[in-house]
Amino acid sequence: MYTEAERSQIAQTIIQQMGGLGKIRAMVNGRDFLILDAGVQFTFSGKRGMNKCLVKLNTQDTYDVEFWYCKLNKKTYEFKSEMKKEYNDVYASMLIDIFESTTGLYLSL
């Protein structure tokens, strides 16, 4: 387990490796950022059938990346979530490429 400061640093590092908070927000409408125990989660727009990305640091000092589709029915309050794609043991230098190739969305011009 990590301390609060370590969790925050891991999340900030991942966001920087993906191009930075400003680019994620501007390019894919990144929002709802959540610091995980060893990673970060955020919601994005622009890809039908996918709207959430989780990046987690694993024990090999690489990342596990998951793409999800999550939806809340506002009338019935029924929540649906489904993992669409998963990658394991991803190097930091591959994070942007994996995000872009999986979603079809770009994190830079």
N, C-alpha and C positions, 0 to 999 in steps of 0.2 A: 504494500500500500504506500501511496505517496502522500506527502503533506499537502496542504492547500496551496502553498507557494510553489511546490514542485508541479502539481497538477496544472496550475495556471501557466507556468513556464513551458510545460510540454505543449499545452494548447496553443500558446502564442508562437512557439517554434513551428508547429505544424501549419498554422495559418500563414506565417512568413514563407515557409517552403512552398506553399500553394500560390504565392504571389502577393500576399498581404490582404489585410482586412478590406481596404479600400477597393481593390480590384475585385475581390469576391463579391462585395456588395454591389459594385457598379456593373459588373459584367453578367452576373447570374442572379441578381437580386438576392444575394446571400443574407439571411436573417436568422433570428432565433438561435444564435450561437449558444452552445451549452458545453461547459467544461466537463469532461468525463474523468474517471479516475486516472486514465493514462491516455487521454486523447481529447478530441473535440467532435462535436456534432453540429450540423447546421442544415437549414432548409434552403432550397433554391427554387427558382422558377425557370420555365422555358423548355423543359423536357417532359413530354406527355408520358405518364406511367412511371416517373421517377421524380422525387422531390426532396429527398433527404440523403445526406452524406455523413458517414461516420468514419473517422480516421483514428485508429488506436495504435499506440506503441506496444509492440509485443516483446517477449523475452529475448528474441534474437537481435534486438535494437533495430528492427525494421518495423514497417507498419502493416496493419491489416485494414483494408478499406472496404466498406460496405455501402451499397446504394439501396435505398428503400423507397417504396411508395406508401405513404400514410395519408389517410383521409378520415375526417370526422364528419359524420352526418349531423348537421346542426338541428335537424328536426327530431331525430330519435336518439341522438347522442351516442350512436354506435360508432366505434372506432375500428378501422381496418388498417392493418399494416402487413406488408409483404416485402421480404428481401428480394431484390431483383438481380443483384450481381454482387459477388464477393471476390476480393483479391487478398492473398496472404503473402507475407514476406516481401513487401514492396519497399524499395529504397526511396529515400527522400527525393532524389533526382527524378523519380518516375511519377510522383504524385500528380503533377500538372498533366502529364501525358495520359495517365489513367483516367483522370476526371474528364478531360476533353474527349478522349476516344470513347468512353462509356456513355457520356451524356450527349455528345455532339455540340456541347456548349464550350465557348472559349473563355479562358481566364485572362487573356491579354489580346491586344489588337495585333 
